[in-house]
Amino acid sequence: MDVLMIIFFVEILCSYGYDDLSKGQNANQFPIWSCKPSSICAANNAVDRIYSTCIGTDKIGPTSPEKTTWWFVNLGDVYSIYSVRILFKDHGPTYVMRQRGRLAGFSIYLSMPSTKRDEFLCHKNEPPGLPPLDSSTTCIGYSQYVMFYNERLDGVTYDGYKYRTNTELCEVIVEGCKKPGVYGSNCNLTCPVTCKEQRCNIANGTCFECLPGWMGTFCENKCKMGTYGPNCIYNCSGHCLNDGICNRETGYCDTGCKSGYTGRYCNMSCSPGYFGNLCKKTCSNHCLYSRICRHTDGKCVDGCADGYIGERCNISCENGRFGTNCSNVCTEKCIDVCRHTDGVCNCSPGYMGFSCIKECDGSYGINCQHECSNNCINKTCDKINGICTAGCKESFRGTKCDQGYDSNRSLSIGLAISVATNIITIIAIVVCIVLSRQGYLTLKAKSKQATQRHSHESTDKNTDVTEENNASTYLELNISGNNDIYQELSVAATGSEYQNLALS
């Protein structure tokens, strides 16, 4: 045992000039073995550089509740790592194969967090060979955590492995460079400044990743035109202003974007309804289908709405034309120019409808708003001025048959005729009366003469007869001729005139 320890320390002294990164750092392990005292199997025993003190975990395998085991050390910072060396507990020649079977199948991971997330598998022991109890492997990378991992899963065959095993690590030596940005066996060479975070392979100085805008093994070459990013793996959008080249590091179009594009990379088209430089212009309201236009120049993709022409549909139809592509001509029946979108206009008298192509029927005037007179024969009139073209119905006159024969005038004429008739009648009656009186006087004279001729006759008898005859004749003429007839004529004439005057 003493000889082995001497060899161990000599190897450490004679090793490369890399730094011991794990010595004295914090470590942890699983599953924990309840050893007494606990210090004899603690996780930190593997980094104390004392070979005789080792860690110990509880057993894993088919008859154990746990199937995996792990141990890790926190290096305290992210370092460039070159190798990991593991010294497994040696119980002497008799138990060498048992111990190698317990170690068999182990893996080494480098990772940034303390879990296996973002882990990098640095080494894995594969069957059929069994690892030596002193296993050293080159494990180049950048990490803060180094993890030892082993397993004995149910249903998995491990050729030559010990199925039920526990972990006994006596030392885990992680070598690398503590100084950042260097490489080489003595950590004295500088990594290329174009390496990402100036990290390079600790053995040969090649970059793990390049800074954006650079490419090559040592990140010594700039990105070719039209490419950018780490190792120049991305292509520029191709929409930089004036066909410019994007920034080889960021991919941004530093000079701006072509018309119709926006964003730092100029890789986004204008939102629907916008176009042009910085996408500040709006598509025409007259593009067909909701203002959709080409984002670069504003050309209406699906054509123009009715009444407009031009690539951007911003030109109205010329006077006298309307509709899709201004292909329709306004009707001559329009009073003025029709609407350029749909041809609607104010119609000339006698016409109506959407485009003034329908003639008035039974009506006339502007928009056929007036009906032909019902007094027109067949209600037919001129569609422009309403003149009855087939004449008027009976009792109506005028060009539009809107004038009838006046009833008041008829009454006046009738009244005049009636008055004239009455007057003529009265005159005739008066004439008759006059003539009757003259007859009466004549008769009276003749009677007197007769009386004188017959005076030899009895005076009393003649006198009585004469008086009786005279009285009877006068009474008859007076009553029947004067009073009744005059009264009738007077009432008739007066009543008729009164009635006619009242009516007028």
Backbone hydrogen bonds, N-H to C=O, Kabsch-Sander energy under -0.5 kcal/mol:
donor,donor_aa,acceptor,acceptor_aa,energy
5,M,1,M,-1.9
6,I,2,D,-1.9
7,I,3,V,-2.3
8,F,4,L,-2.2
9,F,5,M,-2.2
10,V,6,I,-2.1
11,E,7,I,-2.4
12,I,8,F,-1.8
13,L,9,F,-2.1
14,C,10,V,-2.2
15,S,11,E,-0.6
15,S,12,I,-0.8
19,D,176,G,-3.3
21,L,19,D,-0.9
21,L,174,V,-3.1
22,S,174,V,-0.8
24,G,47,V,-2.8
25,Q,22,S,-2.0
26,N,74,N,-0.6
28,N,72,F,-2.1
30,F,70,W,-2.3
33,W,56,G,-0.8
35,C,33,W,-2.4
40,I,37,P,-1.6
41,C,38,S,-1.4
42,A,39,S,-0.8
45,N,42,A,-1.4
46,A,43,A,-1.4
47,V,44,N,-1.8
48,D,45,N,-0.7
51,Y,49,R,-0.6
53,T,50,I,-1.5
54,C,40,I,-0.5
54,C,52,S,-0.5
55,I,169,L,-3.2
56,G,41,C,-1.7
57,T,167,T,-1.5
58,D,31,P,-1.4
60,I,165,T,-3.0
61,G,66,E,-1.7
64,S,61,G,-1.6
69,T,150,N,-2.6
70,W,30,F,-2.3
71,W,148,F,-2.5
72,F,28,N,-2.2
73,V,146,V,-2.1
74,N,26,N,-2.9
75,L,73,V,-0.7
75,L,144,Q,-3.4
79,Y,77,D,-0.6
79,Y,143,S,-2.4
80,S,177,C,-1.2
81,I,79,Y,-0.6
81,I,141,G,-3.8
82,Y,175,E,-3.5
83,S,175,E,-1.4
84,V,137,T,-2.3
85,R,173,I,-2.5
86,I,135,S,-3.7
87,L,171,E,-2.6
88,F,86,I,-0.6
88,F,133,L,-3.7
89,K,168,E,-2.2
91,H,89,K,-0.6
95,Y,92,G,-1.2
96,V,93,P,-0.9
99,Q,95,Y,-2.5
100,R,96,V,-2.6
101,G,97,M,-2.4
102,R,98,R,-1.7
103,L,99,Q,-2.1
104,A,100,R,-1.7
106,F,103,L,-1.2
107,S,149,Y,-2.7
108,I,123,H,-3.0
109,Y,147,M,-2.3
110,L,120,F,-2.8
111,S,145,Y,-2.1
119,E,116,K,-1.3
120,F,110,L,-2.7
122,C,108,I,-2.7
122,C,120,F,-0.7
123,H,108,I,-1.6
125,N,106,F,-2.9
135,S,86,I,-2.6
135,S,133,L,-0.7
136,S,134,D,-0.5
137,T,84,V,-2.4
139,C,82,Y,-2.3
141,G,81,I,-1.5
143,S,79,Y,-2.0
144,Q,111,S,-1.1
145,Y,111,S,-2.2
146,V,73,V,-1.8
147,M,109,Y,-2.8
148,F,71,W,-3.9
149,Y,107,S,-2.3
150,N,69,T,-2.4
152,R,67,K,-2.8
156,V,153,L,-1.5
158,Y,156,V,-0.5
159,D,157,T,-0.6
161,Y,158,Y,-1.5
162,K,101,G,-1.7
163,Y,161,Y,-0.6
165,T,60,I,-2.2
165,T,163,Y,-0.6
170,C,87,L,-2.6
170,C,168,E,-0.6
171,E,87,L,-1.3
172,V,46,A,-2.8
173,I,85,R,-2.6
174,V,172,V,-0.6
175,E,83,S,-2.4
175,E,173,I,-0.6
176,G,19,D,-2.3
177,C,80,S,-2.3
178,K,176,G,-0.5
182,V,179,K,-0.7
183,Y,189,L,-2.3
184,G,202,I,-3.1
187,C,184,G,-1.9
188,N,183,Y,-0.5
189,L,183,Y,-2.4
191,C,181,G,-2.7
195,C,192,P,-1.7
196,K,209,E,-3.1
198,Q,195,C,-2.5
199,R,196,K,-1.7
201,N,206,T,-3.9
205,G,201,N,-2.6
207,C,217,T,-1.9
208,F,199,R,-1.1
211,L,194,T,-3.1
213,G,229,G,-2.0
214,W,211,L,-1.8
215,M,221,N,-2.9
219,C,216,G,-1.1
221,N,215,M,-2.8
223,C,213,G,-2.0
227,T,224,K,-2.0
228,Y,234,Y,-2.3
229,G,248,R,-1.7
231,N,211,L,-0.5
231,N,214,W,-1.3
232,C,229,G,-2.5
233,I,230,P,-1.2
234,Y,228,Y,-2.1
236,C,226,G,-3.1
241,L,256,G,-2.8
243,D,240,C,-1.4
244,G,241,L,-1.5
247,N,252,Y,-3.3
251,G,247,N,-2.7
253,C,264,R,-2.8
254,D,252,Y,-1.2
256,G,253,C,-1.3
258,K,239,H,-2.9
260,G,276,G,-2.1
261,Y,258,K,-1.7
262,T,268,M,-2.5
266,C,263,G,-0.8
268,M,262,T,-1.7
269,S,267,N,-0.5
270,C,260,G,-1.5
274,Y,271,S,-1.9
275,F,281,K,-2.4
276,G,295,H,-1.7
279,C,276,G,-2.2
280,K,277,N,-1.6
281,K,275,F,-1.9
283,C,273,G,-2.5
287,C,284,S,-1.5
288,L,303,G,-2.8
291,R,287,C,-1.0
292,I,288,L,-0.6
293,C,291,R,-0.7
294,R,299,K,-3.4
298,G,294,R,-2.5
300,C,311,E,-3.0
301,V,292,I,-0.9
302,D,292,I,-0.5
303,G,300,C,-0.7
305,A,286,H,-3.1
307,G,323,G,-2.3
308,Y,305,A,-1.5
309,I,315,I,-2.6
313,C,310,G,-1.1
315,I,309,I,-1.7
317,C,307,G,-1.6
321,R,318,E,-1.8
322,F,328,N,-2.2
323,G,340,H,-1.5
325,N,308,Y,-0.5
326,C,323,G,-2.3
327,S,324,T,-1.7
328,N,322,F,-2.3
330,C,320,G,-2.6
334,C,331,T,-1.4
335,I,346,N,-3.6
336,D,346,N,-0.5
339,R,344,V,-3.4
343,G,339,R,-2.5
345,C,354,F,-0.5
347,C,345,C,-0.5
348,S,333,K,-2.6
350,G,365,G,-2.6
351,Y,348,S,-1.6
352,M,358,K,-2.6
356,C,353,G,-0.8
358,K,352,M,-1.9
359,E,357,I,-0.5
360,C,350,G,-2.1
364,Y,370,H,-2.8
365,G,383,K,-2.0
367,N,351,Y,-0.8
368,C,365,G,-1.9
369,Q,366,I,-1.5
370,H,364,Y,-2.0
372,C,362,G,-2.1
376,C,373,S,-1.7
377,I,391,G,-2.7
379,K,376,C,-2.3
380,T,377,I,-1.4
382,D,387,I,-2.7
386,G,382,D,-2.3
388,C,399,T,-2.6
389,T,380,T,-0.7
389,T,387,I,-0.6
390,A,380,T,-0.7
393,K,375,N,-2.9
396,F,393,K,-1.5
397,R,403,Q,-4.4
401,C,398,G,-1.2
403,Q,397,R,-2.3
405,Y,395,S,-1.0
410,S,406,D,-1.6
411,L,407,S,-2.3
412,S,408,N,-2.6
413,I,409,R,-2.5
414,G,410,S,-2.9
415,L,411,L,-3.0
416,A,412,S,-2.8
417,I,413,I,-2.6
418,S,414,G,-3.0
419,V,415,L,-3.3
420,A,416,A,-2.9
421,T,417,I,-3.0
422,N,418,S,-3.0
423,I,419,V,-3.2
424,I,420,A,-2.8
425,T,421,T,-2.9
426,I,422,N,-3.2
427,I,423,I,-3.1
428,A,424,I,-2.6
429,I,425,T,-2.8
430,V,426,I,-3.3
431,V,427,I,-2.9
432,C,428,A,-2.4
433,I,429,I,-2.9
434,V,430,V,-3.3
435,L,431,V,-3.0
436,S,432,C,-2.5
437,R,433,I,-2.7
438,Q,434,V,-2.6
439,G,435,L,-2.0
440,Y,436,S,-2.4
441,L,437,R,-2.9
442,T,438,Q,-2.3
443,L,439,G,-2.9
444,K,440,Y,-2.7
445,A,441,L,-3.0
446,K,442,T,-2.7
447,S,443,L,-2.4
448,K,444,K,-2.4
449,Q,445,A,-2.5
450,A,446,K,-2.0
451,T,447,S,-2.4
452,Q,448,K,-2.7
453,R,449,Q,-2.3
454,H,450,A,-2.2
455,S,452,Q,-1.2
457,E,454,H,-1.8
462,N,458,S,-2.3
463,T,459,T,-2.5
464,D,460,D,-2.3
465,V,461,K,-2.4
466,T,462,N,-3.4
467,E,463,T,-2.6
468,E,464,D,-2.2
469,N,465,V,-2.9
470,N,466,T,-3.3
471,A,467,E,-3.0
472,S,468,E,-2.3
473,T,469,N,-2.6
474,Y,470,N,-2.5
475,L,471,A,-2.5
476,E,472,S,-2.2
477,L,473,T,-2.2
478,N,474,Y,-3.3
479,I,475,L,-2.5
480,S,476,E,-1.9
481,G,476,E,-0.5
481,G,477,L,-1.5
482,N,477,L,-1.0
482,N,478,N,-0.9
483,N,478,N,-1.9
484,D,479,I,-1.8
486,Y,482,N,-2.3
487,Q,483,N,-2.6
488,E,484,D,-2.6
489,L,485,I,-2.6
490,S,486,Y,-3.0
491,V,487,Q,-2.8
492,A,488,E,-3.0
493,A,489,L,-3.0
494,T,490,S,-2.9
495,G,491,V,-2.9
496,S,492,A,-2.1
497,E,493,A,-2.5
498,Y,494,T,-2.5
499,Q,495,G,-2.5
500,N,496,S,-2.8
501,L,497,E,-3.1
502,A,498,Y,-2.5
503,L,499,Q,-2.4
504,S,500,N,-2.2
